[in-house]
Amino acid sequence: MAESNFVDYVKIYCRSGKGGRGSMHMHRAKYQPNGGPDGGDGGRGGNVYLRGNHNYWTLLHLRYERHVFAGNGGNGSKCCSHGSDGEDRYIDVPPGTVAYDAETGKYICDVTEDGQVVMLLKGGRGGLGNWQFRTSTNQAPRYAQPGEPMQEMMVILELKLLADVGLVGFPNAGKSTLLSSLSSARPKIANYPFTTMEPSLGVVAYRDHKSFVMADIPGIIEGASEGRGLGLRFLRHIERNSLLLFMVPGDTDNIAKEYNVLLGELSKFNPGMLDKHRVLAVTKCDLLDDELMDMLKAELPNDLPVVYISSVTGFGIERLKDILWEELNSESNKLQSVAEGGSIVHRDREASVLATDFADWQADYDISDEDNDDSADEEIYDIEDLED
C-alpha cells in the first residue's frame, strides 16, 4: 500500500547560528602611526523559528527536510566594520503543531494561529571588537571577544488538528459516512474495520451562513490508550475539540456499555478530555423502527444529549446539527474555553516513548560538519595587526 501523505509526527534536527568573533585590529594610515583600535564587532548568529502557516495541513514537507541550520554571524573587521548577522530560519508548520524536546520529552511550544512566530533556538551573540574596550587608561586594547556558540536540539513536531467537533466511535460506527453527508469531505468508506487510516476535516454548513469544523479520526477499540489499534496514534487530534460527538450504532447489543468503553479510553489517554462537552449519536437508525428506538431509550445515559440519526436517509441530521450548534455556543462551553486559555494543557512526554517512536530515525547529514568547527574562533588575534 502506498504511503499516506498525511504526516502528523516528525523529528528534525535544528541548529542556530554561532556568533561572529570580534576583530582585534589597530588602525594604520599614512601620517597616522598611532591610529588606535578600530576592530569591529561580530554579527549575531541566526535564530530558528516556528511559524504557523495555514497553507500547510500536514508535516509532510518536513519529512524530507530533517535538518534546519541557521546562518552563522560574520566576523568583525577593521574600520569598526560590524560583521553580518546570520540568516534566520523559519520552519513553517500548520496551525495546531506542538513541539517537544526529543532528548527529554519536555514541552516547548504550541503554534495555534496562522502567522504566529515562536523562537525555537536563539543564535549566539557576536563578540565585541577591541574598539569597544578602549578607555582613557587602556587606549590600545589588544584583545577581542569570540562569538557565542550556537544552540542545537532534536525536536519532535506533533500535529493536533484544530476542529470544533470531534467524532469518537468504534470502527464502522458511521463516522466517515456522517462527515461525508454533512460536509464536502470525501473520506474513504467501506464495510470493514479501520477503513479510515488518517484524520479528515470537514466544514459543516449551518443556518444563516454559519458553519463549524468537524474532525473524523480512525476508530477506537478497547485498549487504544495502551497502544492497540490505531486510536492511540490519532487521539491527539481530538484533544483540541470543543465538543466530542460519540457515535454508537443502533444495532449494538449494549449502547451504554460501548459508550462507557469509549469514554474510559479517552480518560486514560488524557483525563482533561472528560471536561469537554459531549453528545451521543445513535447511528444507523434506518435499520430500526420507532418501537425499537423507544425501547433503547431506557438504556441510554442521561447525563448528555442523545439523538437518533441515519446518515444514509438523512433521518435526524438537522436535529443533530441543531444540538451541536447549541452545545458549541453554550455559555458553559465558552467559559471553559476561556478558562483553558483557548488551548489545551500540554504535558511533557516520556523520552523513552519518543525514542521508541523514532527508533529507525537516522540523520542523513553529518551534524558535526565543517560549519560546526569552532577552531577558527579560537584564533582571535592577527599577528600582522599587532605590528606597528
N, C-alpha and C positions, 0 to 999 in steps of 0.2 A: 504494500500500500504506500502511495506517495506520502511524503512527509508533509504535515499540515503547515500552512503559512501563518497560523495563529501561534505566536511565540509570546509567552507571558512571564518567562522566568529565564534570566540570563546572568552570566558572570563576566565581568570585564575588569581589566587592569587599568587603573588611572594613575597618572603621574603629572604633577605640576612642574613648572619650570624652576630652575635654580637661578638665584640672583647673580648678576654680573659683578665682577670684582672691581673695586675702586682703583684708580690709577695713581701711581706714585711717580709724578713727573715734575721736573724743575724747568721753569720757563727759560728758554735760551733764545736770545735775539741779538742782532748786531747792535752795538752801543748800549747793551743792557746785560752786562755779565751776571748780575745778581737779580734775576727776574723774580725769584721766589717760587713757591709751589703753585702749580696750576693743574694738578691731576683731578679729573672729573669723577663723578660717582658712577657706579654701575647701575644698570637698569634692573627693574624688578622682574622676577620670573612670572610666567603666565599662570593664570588661575584656571581651574577646571570647574565648570558649572553644569548643573542640571537645568534644563529649560523645558517647560511644558509647551507642547505643540499639538493642537487639535487635528492637524493633518495626518498624524500618526494614530493608529488604533491598536497596534501591537508593537513588540520589541524586536521584530524580525530584522530590522536594519542593523541592530547591534549584535546579532549573531555572527555577522561577518566582519565586524569591527571590534575586535576583542581588546584592543589596546588604544588608549586615548592619551596622547602626550601633548602637554602644553609646551610652548616655546621657552627657551632659556633667555635670560636677560643678557644684553650686551655689556661688554666691559667698558669702563670709563677710559678716557684718553686725554691727551694734552689739551691745553687751552680751555680747561674746565668743561670739556665736552662730556655730556651725560650719555651713558650707554643706552641703547634702545631697550624698551620694555619687551618682554617676551609675549608672544601671541597667546591670547586666551583661547580655551577650547570650550565649546558648548555642546553638551550631549542632549539632543532633542529626544524627548520621551512623551508618550501620550499622557494626558491628564489621568491621574489615578495611580501613578507609579510610586512605589515605596523603595527606598534604598537602605540596604543593610551592609554592615562591615562583614566581609566573608570570613575574616580571621576570628572575630569574637562573637559574631551574630548580633551586635549592638545596632539598634535602630538609629538611622542617620537623619533622614528627612522624608517628607511626603510632598509630592508635586500634584496638586489637585486642580489647578486652573491653567488655562491657556495663556502663555506669556509669562508665567511665574518663573522666576530665576532663583536658584538656590546654589550658593557656593559649596562645592564638594571638597575641593582641595585648594589651599592657598599657596601661591607661588612664593619663593624665597625673596627676601628683600635684597636690594643691591647694596654692595659695600660702599662706604664713603671714601672718596679720594683724599689725598693729602692736603688739598686746598681747604677742606673742611676743618682740619686740625691746626691751622695756623693760629698763633696767638702772639701777644706782644713779647712774650718770653721765649717762644719757640717759633721763630719766623721761618724756619726751613724744615718742617717735619718730613722725615724720610720714611714714612710708613703709611699704609692704607689698609682698609678693611677688605677681607674677602667677602663674597656674596653668601647669603644664607643658602643652605641646601634645599633641594626640592622635597616635596611630600609624595608618598606613594601609598596606594591602597587597592586591595582587591574588593570590588563592590558587587553585591548581589542586587539586581533590579527585579522587582516583583510588581506585576501589573494587577491592579484590582479595579474591575470595571465600575464606572460611575453610572448608576441607574436608580430610578425611583422605586421600582417594584422588582423583587427577585422571585423567580419561580423555584419552588422546592418540592421535590417529589421523588418517588422511586422510578426506576426505568419503566418506560412505556405507560406513564401516567397521563400522557397527553399534553405535556408542557410545550413541545415544539409545535404541535398542532394548534394549540391556543395562540401561541405567538404569531404563527403564520396567518391565523384568522383575524387577529386584532391589528396587525401591522403589515408593512410591506416586506418584512424579513422573510426569507425563504430557507429556513433550516432543513436539513435532511430529515425525512420522516419515513419510517419503516416499521414493520411489525416484528421487531426483535430487540432485546435489551441493549442498552448503550449505543443506540443509533446516533445520538448526539455525542460527538467526541470533542467538541470545543464550544465555548460560550457564544451566544448570539445576542445581539441587541436589536430591539425594535421600538419604534416610536408609535405609541398608541394615540390615535386622534380621538378627542372628546368634543363635547358640545362647545359652541361659540369659539371655534378655532383654538381650543385649548388642547394640550397634549401632555403625555408623560412617557418616560422611558421604561421599558420592561426588559429584564435580562433573563435569559434561559441558560442554565448550566447542565452538564451531564447528570444523569440520575444518581441519587444517593442510595446506598444499600446499608444494611445494618453492619456496623463495624467500619464505616467510612472514616471516622475520626482516628482509627488505628491503622489506616492505610489500605483498607480493602476497596476494590473497585476504583472508580475514577473520581469519586466525590471529594476525597481529601485534597486532591490537587486543585480543584476548582471551587472549593468552599470559600476561598478568599474573595471571590468575585461578588458574593452576596453580603460581605461584611459592610459595604458602604450603602446598601439599600436602605431606604427609609421604611419600607414596608415589605413583608415577606408573605407571598401567596403560596400556601401549602395546597398541593393538588393530590387527591386520592381518588382512584377510580371507584365508581359506584358499585361495581361487581366484586369489590374486595370483601373478604369474609368478615373482617373487623376493622371498620374505618377508624375508630378511636385509637385502637392499638397501633395501627400504621402511622397515624399522626403523632402519637407519643414517641414512636421509634425515631421518626424524623427530627422531632424536637430534641430528643436526647442526643442525637449525633451532633446537632448544632451547638448544644450546650457544652459538649466535650471538646469541640473544636475551639469555641470562644464563648465563654459564659455571657459576655456582654450582648450577644445576639438575642438572648431571651428578653431583653428590654425593648426590642423593636415591636412595632405593631404587627399583628398577624391576621390573616384572613384565610379561611378554609374553603376550598372549592371542590365539590364532589363532581368529578368529570364523568364523561361517557354516559350521561343520563338519557341518551336516546335509546339505551338498552333497558331502561327501567320504565315502569308505568307509575301512575300517580299513587296508587295504593302502596307500592313498594317504597316509594320515596317518603311517604308518610311514616312507614314503619322504621325507616332508617333514622328519623329524627330523634328517636329515643336513645340511640347510642352515640350521638354526636356530642362533642364537647360544647359546653355552654358559655365558656369564657371568651369567645371570639365570634365574629360574624361568619355565617355559613351560607353558601349559595350553591344551587344545583345548576350545572351548565352542561352544554354539549357543543363542542367546537365545530362539529360536522353540520348539525342542523341549525346552529345559532341560538339554541334554547338557553335563556338566562344570561346571554353575553352582555346585553345592555345593562341588566341589573348588576352584573359583576363590575362593569366599568363605573357605574354609579357608586358602588361600595368602595372601590379602590380610590376613586377621586375624593370621596368623603373622608376616608381614613388618612389619605396623604395630606389633606388640608385641615385636619382636625387640630384644635388648639394644643392638645397634649403632644401630638407628634411634632408640632413646631417648637414647643418648649423643650422637647427632648433634643432636637437638632441644635438649638441654641446652647443648651447645657453641655453638649458634646463638642462645642466649638466648630460645628459644621463638618466634623470629621470623626473618624473612629480613633479609639485609643490603641496605638500600636505597641505591641510587646516585643521585647528582644527575642531573637531566635536562638535556638540551640546551635552552637558552632558545629557540633558533631552531625546534626541533621543537614546543615548546609554542605558540609564536606561530603556526605553521602550522596546528596543530590547531584553534585558536580564531581563525582569521583573520576569520571572519564574526561574531565576538562583538562586540556593541555594547551600551554601557551605556544602559539605558532610563531613567536618572535622572541628573541633573546632579550629579556628585560634588562640584562646587565650589558647593554651595548655600549658603543664608544661614546654616545651622547651622555651617558651617565658617568663618565670618567671625570673625577674631580681633581686629577693630578695637575691640570693647568691652573687651577685656582690656588694651588699651594705656592706657586712662584709669583709673588705679587710685586717683586722688585725687578726693575730693568737695570742691569749693570751699566749700560751706556747712559741711562738717565742720571746716574749718580755722579757721572764725571762732569766737571765744570768746563 
